[in-house]
Amino acid sequence: MIDPNKPVYLKLRDSIAASILDGRYGDGDMLPSVRALAADEGANPLTVAKAYQTFQDDGLVMVKRGVGMFVADGASRKLRDMMRADFLDNVWPPVAAHMRRIGIEIEDLAALDA
């Protein structure tokens, strides 16, 4: 679910993260330039730069001056681990509580996948 109150740079970060996790950008692949991504997303280049900076801060991308920005080695694994931990710590507890409240069991969910 998309949070309409989420800052644009975090929405961009989520989109880029999904592209990495889905394999659109693999470890070592070059990411679109700030200007190119801003044009594609209809966003301000400074907003895109802020989203990219969060990936740099987390060690998920590396910058080669004059060349571009690249997905760091091991970034997809590290990103998956970070997102998994966030899900288990922050997303799952209220979902599990809601499931208990309305009587949904894990088996009910498993049956949906079958």
Secondary structure, 3 states (H helix, E strand, C coil): CCCCCCCHHHHHHHHHHHHHHCCCCCCCCECCCHHHHHHHHCCCHHHHHHHHHHHHHCCCEEEECCCEEEECCCHHHHHHHHHHHHHHHHHHHHHHHHHHHHCCCHHHHHHHHC
